[in-house]
Amino acid sequence: MITAIGNNFGAGQISLKDYQNEKLVVLNGKFSFSNKSKAFLNASVLELYLPKLSIPKSGMSGCYIMFESEGKFYGTTLKTWVKNRNTLCIEKLDYWSDQTDEYTIYLLSLYVPKGQRGVFELGKETRLTLNNTTSNNNYGYHQHCYVDENWCTIALMTSAYNSEIDPYDDIVELGGFPNDVDIELPFIGDNSNSRQTYGVDMLQATIKNGILTVKNIVFGWGGMPRDNFLYAVCIRDKSVE
């Protein structure tokens, strides 16, 4: 775990799972903050001040921003990068302050040194066996999973998505995925049924003990057919001190 020394946007204490070596940094976690604070309004880029990182500067990576409005979740992706060994930067977007007072950032991100030369090894590709125990939603229309000893990646996309009159959770067994991953992440939809001008529909999700849970799927969410998806770089818990 790594705990931020501070930040420039008015958030409280932020602690993240981390895996680091001389070739990469992986960060996992989420944190929320007010979009009405003076610190956030004055910031042009969101900065987290961290103990010394293993790389001096990174290329561009990505993370997620989510917010809740009228009982539903929305958001989009943000750019993120390592500015120096003590500063992590996150792109600032503030299109939704008329709908919510709070934003949540999800870091499921891998950073590699800027100007990296040579081959970057993703690890062994694993074909997952998916078993949805609660609905006929197919999460395996497109899938990628790479497994490293200390971290892994997962990408899943649906070809169609059905919702019921009553909200429910999808529980999907991820056969072949490491059992030592425990993360929270957004499940990404589209805004074809949404009133959002910027960003897309989202749902909250978790992966724990090889089980993906997509929470509180409400009637009409996602449409049919839609390419809803998730993507995350995950730290394996045996790598967390």
C-alpha beads as a LAMMPS data file, in Angstrom:
LAMMPS data file: protein, C-alpha beads

241 atoms
240 bonds

1 atom types
1 bond types

-500.0 500.0 xlo xhi
-500.0 500.0 ylo yhi
-500.0 500.0 zlo zhi

Masses

1 110.0

Atoms # bond

1 1 1 0.000 0.000 0.000
2 1 1 1.035 3.566 -0.634
3 1 1 -0.510 6.573 1.153
4 1 1 -0.510 10.005 -0.428
5 1 1 1.276 12.780 1.446
6 1 1 -1.284 15.245 0.104
7 1 1 -3.143 16.512 -2.963
8 1 1 -4.103 19.788 -4.612
9 1 1 -7.868 19.215 -4.955
10 1 1 -9.155 19.039 -1.397
11 1 1 -9.551 15.273 -0.933
12 1 1 -8.943 13.533 2.391
13 1 1 -6.375 10.808 2.998
14 1 1 -5.868 8.598 -0.052
15 1 1 -4.322 5.122 0.136
16 1 1 -3.753 2.914 -2.893
17 1 1 -2.557 -0.594 -3.590
18 1 1 0.722 -0.411 -5.469
19 1 1 3.144 -2.672 -7.267
20 1 1 6.378 -1.081 -8.453
21 1 1 9.674 -1.969 -10.053
22 1 1 12.156 -0.166 -12.292
23 1 1 10.034 -0.885 -15.392
24 1 1 6.512 -0.044 -14.238
25 1 1 4.103 1.190 -11.566
26 1 1 0.622 -0.306 -11.071
27 1 1 -1.898 1.531 -8.857
28 1 1 -5.312 0.285 -7.703
29 1 1 -7.911 2.091 -5.625
30 1 1 -10.681 4.657 -5.596
31 1 1 -11.258 7.941 -3.780
32 1 1 -14.005 10.556 -3.692
33 1 1 -13.898 14.324 -3.261
34 1 1 -16.085 17.404 -3.453
35 1 1 -16.266 19.251 -6.748
36 1 1 -17.308 22.399 -4.885
37 1 1 -14.132 22.879 -2.845
38 1 1 -11.912 25.877 -3.542
39 1 1 -8.899 23.603 -4.017
40 1 1 -10.631 21.583 -6.748
41 1 1 -11.987 24.665 -8.500
42 1 1 -8.523 26.247 -8.559
43 1 1 -6.707 23.147 -9.832
44 1 1 -5.991 22.840 -13.551
45 1 1 -4.693 19.267 -13.167
46 1 1 -5.379 16.972 -10.203
47 1 1 -2.159 16.070 -8.394
48 1 1 -1.493 13.367 -5.804
49 1 1 1.730 13.769 -3.830
50 1 1 3.226 10.366 -3.076
51 1 1 6.289 8.837 -1.432
52 1 1 9.048 8.094 -3.918
53 1 1 7.864 6.188 -6.997
54 1 1 10.046 3.679 -8.836
55 1 1 9.972 5.522 -12.188
56 1 1 10.915 9.199 -12.766
57 1 1 8.235 10.020 -15.360
58 1 1 5.666 8.018 -17.325
59 1 1 3.892 7.999 -20.620
60 1 1 0.137 8.522 -20.680
61 1 1 -2.156 6.036 -18.942
62 1 1 -5.869 6.086 -18.141
63 1 1 -8.307 5.981 -15.212
64 1 1 -12.026 6.531 -14.621
65 1 1 -14.235 9.222 -13.105
66 1 1 -17.728 8.321 -11.840
67 1 1 -20.572 10.244 -10.224
68 1 1 -24.123 9.503 -9.099
69 1 1 -27.154 11.493 -10.234
70 1 1 -30.779 10.622 -9.452
71 1 1 -29.812 7.114 -8.387
72 1 1 -27.814 6.253 -11.516
73 1 1 -24.075 6.314 -12.233
74 1 1 -22.276 8.091 -15.050
75 1 1 -18.714 8.972 -15.953
76 1 1 -15.883 8.684 -18.445
77 1 1 -12.159 8.011 -18.790
78 1 1 -9.402 10.428 -17.789
79 1 1 -5.745 10.725 -18.679
80 1 1 -3.248 10.045 -15.901
81 1 1 0.543 10.098 -15.761
82 1 1 3.539 10.159 -13.427
83 1 1 4.928 13.701 -13.482
84 1 1 7.944 12.936 -11.271
85 1 1 8.901 10.482 -8.539
86 1 1 6.578 12.192 -6.049
87 1 1 3.654 13.403 -8.189
88 1 1 0.838 11.535 -9.916
89 1 1 -1.305 13.646 -12.258
90 1 1 -4.933 13.088 -13.298
91 1 1 -6.746 15.043 -15.976
92 1 1 -9.406 17.384 -14.586
93 1 1 -12.894 17.330 -16.086
94 1 1 -15.809 19.148 -14.470
95 1 1 -18.808 18.868 -16.787
96 1 1 -21.269 17.566 -14.174
97 1 1 -21.133 19.910 -11.159
98 1 1 -24.739 20.931 -11.819
99 1 1 -25.811 17.301 -11.217
100 1 1 -23.605 16.173 -8.328
101 1 1 -21.430 17.494 -5.506
102 1 1 -18.962 14.588 -5.533
103 1 1 -16.738 12.768 -8.003
104 1 1 -15.065 9.374 -7.563
105 1 1 -11.807 8.442 -9.275
106 1 1 -10.950 4.797 -9.991
107 1 1 -7.274 4.004 -10.531
108 1 1 -6.793 0.610 -12.212
109 1 1 -3.761 1.837 -14.036
110 1 1 -0.328 0.817 -15.274
111 1 1 2.435 3.375 -15.849
112 1 1 5.645 2.773 -17.808
113 1 1 8.622 5.127 -18.068
114 1 1 8.379 7.804 -20.719
115 1 1 10.743 7.092 -23.582
116 1 1 10.803 3.357 -22.812
117 1 1 12.941 1.414 -25.256
118 1 1 12.718 -2.300 -25.949
119 1 1 9.917 -4.845 -25.642
120 1 1 7.398 -4.576 -22.827
121 1 1 6.207 -8.036 -21.818
122 1 1 2.519 -8.254 -20.915
123 1 1 2.797 -11.767 -19.529
124 1 1 0.910 -14.917 -20.419
125 1 1 -2.407 -14.509 -22.213
126 1 1 -5.157 -16.551 -20.579
127 1 1 -8.464 -17.510 -22.146
128 1 1 -11.132 -17.139 -19.479
129 1 1 -14.114 -19.433 -19.053
130 1 1 -17.083 -17.234 -18.150
131 1 1 -20.153 -18.541 -16.352
132 1 1 -22.916 -16.007 -15.699
133 1 1 -24.936 -17.500 -12.856
134 1 1 -27.743 -14.920 -12.820
135 1 1 -28.682 -13.893 -16.372
136 1 1 -28.034 -14.573 -20.066
137 1 1 -25.834 -11.484 -20.490
138 1 1 -22.749 -12.599 -22.411
139 1 1 -19.555 -10.964 -21.118
140 1 1 -17.277 -12.906 -23.462
141 1 1 -18.056 -11.276 -26.820
142 1 1 -14.545 -9.867 -26.627
143 1 1 -12.033 -10.758 -23.939
144 1 1 -8.356 -10.369 -23.085
145 1 1 -6.585 -11.449 -19.933
146 1 1 -2.843 -11.309 -19.285
147 1 1 -1.459 -12.779 -16.080
148 1 1 1.828 -11.782 -14.482
149 1 1 3.163 -13.095 -11.197
150 1 1 2.335 -9.796 -9.453
151 1 1 -0.400 -8.194 -11.554
152 1 1 -2.825 -8.948 -14.381
153 1 1 -5.094 -7.272 -16.916
154 1 1 -8.694 -8.033 -17.802
155 1 1 -10.889 -6.739 -20.626
156 1 1 -14.445 -7.989 -21.212
157 1 1 -17.104 -6.759 -23.628
158 1 1 -20.760 -7.736 -24.043
159 1 1 -22.488 -8.263 -27.388
160 1 1 -25.957 -7.628 -25.951
161 1 1 -27.314 -6.604 -22.587
162 1 1 -30.695 -7.384 -21.119
163 1 1 -32.204 -5.803 -18.033
164 1 1 -35.151 -6.894 -15.928
165 1 1 -38.036 -4.921 -14.458
166 1 1 -36.520 -5.338 -10.984
167 1 1 -32.850 -4.381 -10.386
168 1 1 -30.456 -7.295 -9.997
169 1 1 -26.754 -8.149 -9.731
170 1 1 -24.933 -10.147 -12.415
171 1 1 -22.558 -12.678 -10.859
172 1 1 -20.028 -14.080 -13.326
173 1 1 -17.484 -16.779 -12.531
174 1 1 -14.143 -15.930 -14.160
175 1 1 -12.600 -19.332 -14.769
176 1 1 -8.834 -18.982 -15.210
177 1 1 -8.609 -15.533 -13.609
178 1 1 -6.376 -15.191 -10.520
179 1 1 -8.249 -15.688 -7.243
180 1 1 -6.000 -13.225 -5.387
181 1 1 -7.444 -10.070 -7.024
182 1 1 -9.802 -7.864 -4.981
183 1 1 -10.815 -4.626 -6.729
184 1 1 -13.698 -2.222 -7.267
185 1 1 -14.210 -0.954 -10.804
186 1 1 -16.786 0.643 -13.101
187 1 1 -18.673 -1.324 -15.742
188 1 1 -18.953 0.948 -18.773
189 1 1 -22.084 1.383 -20.871
190 1 1 -23.101 3.964 -23.462
191 1 1 -25.299 7.024 -23.339
192 1 1 -27.823 6.134 -26.031
193 1 1 -30.539 6.018 -23.359
194 1 1 -28.974 8.709 -21.203
195 1 1 -29.456 12.429 -20.775
196 1 1 -25.700 12.946 -20.499
197 1 1 -23.995 15.153 -23.083
198 1 1 -20.550 14.226 -21.774
199 1 1 -19.659 10.769 -20.504
200 1 1 -21.552 7.479 -20.478
201 1 1 -23.732 5.272 -18.294
202 1 1 -21.840 3.240 -15.682
203 1 1 -22.485 0.564 -13.082
204 1 1 -20.480 -0.310 -9.987
205 1 1 -18.682 -3.653 -10.081
206 1 1 -16.217 -5.759 -8.119
207 1 1 -13.852 -8.633 -8.823
208 1 1 -13.037 -10.825 -5.826
209 1 1 -12.035 -14.487 -5.494
210 1 1 -12.435 -14.976 -9.247
211 1 1 -16.010 -13.616 -9.274
212 1 1 -17.169 -10.549 -11.209
213 1 1 -20.219 -8.862 -9.670
214 1 1 -21.943 -6.118 -11.679
215 1 1 -24.229 -4.362 -9.219
216 1 1 -27.789 -3.073 -9.387
217 1 1 -28.535 -3.422 -13.106
218 1 1 -31.648 -1.319 -13.577
219 1 1 -34.372 -1.644 -16.199
220 1 1 -33.368 -0.215 -19.564
221 1 1 -29.663 0.067 -18.689
222 1 1 -27.259 -0.387 -21.556
223 1 1 -29.776 -1.012 -24.307
224 1 1 -29.700 -4.019 -26.655
225 1 1 -27.421 -4.718 -28.389
226 1 1 -24.665 -2.597 -26.840
227 1 1 -20.906 -2.971 -26.490
228 1 1 -20.681 -2.509 -22.719
229 1 1 -17.269 -3.316 -21.270
230 1 1 -14.797 -3.296 -18.418
231 1 1 -11.032 -2.915 -18.443
232 1 1 -8.619 -2.961 -15.523
233 1 1 -5.005 -3.560 -14.604
234 1 1 -5.179 -5.414 -11.291
235 1 1 -2.625 -5.961 -8.546
236 1 1 -2.566 -9.472 -7.143
237 1 1 -2.935 -9.374 -3.364
238 1 1 0.247 -11.367 -2.738
239 1 1 2.094 -8.295 -4.072
240 1 1 0.481 -5.907 -1.559
241 1 1 2.456 -5.184 1.595

Bonds

1 1 1 2
2 1 2 3
3 1 3 4
4 1 4 5
5 1 5 6
6 1 6 7
7 1 7 8
8 1 8 9
9 1 9 10
10 1 10 11
11 1 11 12
12 1 12 13
13 1 13 14
14 1 14 15
15 1 15 16
16 1 16 17
17 1 17 18
18 1 18 19
19 1 19 20
20 1 20 21
21 1 21 22
22 1 22 23
23 1 23 24
24 1 24 25
25 1 25 26
26 1 26 27
27 1 27 28
28 1 28 29
29 1 29 30
30 1 30 31
31 1 31 32
32 1 32 33
33 1 33 34
34 1 34 35
35 1 35 36
36 1 36 37
37 1 37 38
38 1 38 39
39 1 39 40
40 1 40 41
41 1 41 42
42 1 42 43
43 1 43 44
44 1 44 45
45 1 45 46
46 1 46 47
47 1 47 48
48 1 48 49
49 1 49 50
50 1 50 51
51 1 51 52
52 1 52 53
53 1 53 54
54 1 54 55
55 1 55 56
56 1 56 57
57 1 57 58
58 1 58 59
59 1 59 60
60 1 60 61
61 1 61 62
62 1 62 63
63 1 63 64
64 1 64 65
65 1 65 66
66 1 66 67
67 1 67 68
68 1 68 69
69 1 69 70
70 1 70 71
71 1 71 72
72 1 72 73
73 1 73 74
74 1 74 75
75 1 75 76
76 1 76 77
77 1 77 78
78 1 78 79
79 1 79 80
80 1 80 81
81 1 81 82
82 1 82 83
83 1 83 84
84 1 84 85
85 1 85 86
86 1 86 87
87 1 87 88
88 1 88 89
89 1 89 90
90 1 90 91
91 1 91 92
92 1 92 93
93 1 93 94
94 1 94 95
95 1 95 96
96 1 96 97
97 1 97 98
98 1 98 99
99 1 99 100
100 1 100 101
101 1 101 102
102 1 102 103
103 1 103 104
104 1 104 105
105 1 105 106
106 1 106 107
107 1 107 108
108 1 108 109
109 1 109 110
110 1 110 111
111 1 111 112
112 1 112 113
113 1 113 114
114 1 114 115
115 1 115 116
116 1 116 117
117 1 117 118
118 1 118 119
119 1 119 120
120 1 120 121
121 1 121 122
122 1 122 123
123 1 123 124
124 1 124 125
125 1 125 126
126 1 126 127
127 1 127 128
128 1 128 129
129 1 129 130
130 1 130 131
131 1 131 132
132 1 132 133
133 1 133 134
134 1 134 135
135 1 135 136
136 1 136 137
137 1 137 138
138 1 138 139
139 1 139 140
140 1 140 141
141 1 141 142
142 1 142 143
143 1 143 144
144 1 144 145
145 1 145 146
146 1 146 147
147 1 147 148
148 1 148 149
149 1 149 150
150 1 150 151
151 1 151 152
152 1 152 153
153 1 153 154
154 1 154 155
155 1 155 156
156 1 156 157
157 1 157 158
158 1 158 159
159 1 159 160
160 1 160 161
161 1 161 162
162 1 162 163
163 1 163 164
164 1 164 165
165 1 165 166
166 1 166 167
167 1 167 168
168 1 168 169
169 1 169 170
170 1 170 171
171 1 171 172
172 1 172 173
173 1 173 174
174 1 174 175
175 1 175 176
176 1 176 177
177 1 177 178
178 1 178 179
179 1 179 180
180 1 180 181
181 1 181 182
182 1 182 183
183 1 183 184
184 1 184 185
185 1 185 186
186 1 186 187
187 1 187 188
188 1 188 189
189 1 189 190
190 1 190 191
191 1 191 192
192 1 192 193
193 1 193 194
194 1 194 195
195 1 195 196
196 1 196 197
197 1 197 198
198 1 198 199
199 1 199 200
200 1 200 201
201 1 201 202
202 1 202 203
203 1 203 204
204 1 204 205
205 1 205 206
206 1 206 207
207 1 207 208
208 1 208 209
209 1 209 210
210 1 210 211
211 1 211 212
212 1 212 213
213 1 213 214
214 1 214 215
215 1 215 216
216 1 216 217
217 1 217 218
218 1 218 219
219 1 219 220
220 1 220 221
221 1 221 222
222 1 222 223
223 1 223 224
224 1 224 225
225 1 225 226
226 1 226 227
227 1 227 228
228 1 228 229
229 1 229 230
230 1 230 231
231 1 231 232
232 1 232 233
233 1 233 234
234 1 234 235
235 1 235 236
236 1 236 237
237 1 237 238
238 1 238 239
239 1 239 240
240 1 240 241
